[in-house]
Amino acid sequence: MEIELNGAPHRLDDGHTLAQLISALELSGKAVAVAVNRQVVPAQLWPQRVLQSADRVDVVRAIGGG
């Protein structure tokens, strides 16, 4: 299936969860915020949030600085 990830097409296997996507992007354990179809999804819900074809996923990584 294909989703939109940060504005670009991204292919995934059917049944992929948000947690699996974050892991595949090597962002597990990092400070990130994730929205699916413009709805913020809390990190504790990522393992049960199954992605669907055409979902729009936005991943924002927090970067500290001054």
N, C-alpha and C positions, 0 to 999 in steps of 0.2 A: 504494500500500500504506500501511498505517498501523502506526506503532510507538508505543511509550510513551516519551516523553522527559521525564525528571525528573518522572514521575508523571502527565503529561498526554498526551492523544492528539496525535500529530504525523504529518502526511501527507508521504510522500516518493514519488518515482518508483521503480519497480522497478529493482533493480540498483545503487541508491545505496550508496556506500561510506561508512565512518565518516569518512574524510578529507573527503569531499564535504559531509557533514553539519556537521562542525566548521567548514568554510569558509563554508557557508551561514549558520551562526550567528555569523559574524564573530569566531571565536575562534582562527583560525589564528595561530600564533606567540605565543599567550598561554599562561600557565602553567595548564593544565587537566589533570585526570585523568578518564579515561573508563572506564566499565564497561558491558559488554553482558551482560545476563542475570546480573548480579552477579559477572561475571568481569572483572577489570581487563585492559584491552587496551593494551599499550605503544604509544606514539606511532608507532614505526617500523612497526607492523603496521596502522595505520589505513588506508593506501591499498589494502591487499588484503582488508580485512575488509568483506565485502558484507553489508549489513543485510537481514534477512528480516522479513516481516510478523509483527507481534506481538512483535518483540524489545523488551526493556526496556533502554533506554539511560539511563544516569545520567552527567551531565557536572558535574564539580565544578571551580570556578575558585578557584585559590589567591589569596588577598588578604592582602598584608602589613599589618602594623600592630603596635602596641605596646601 
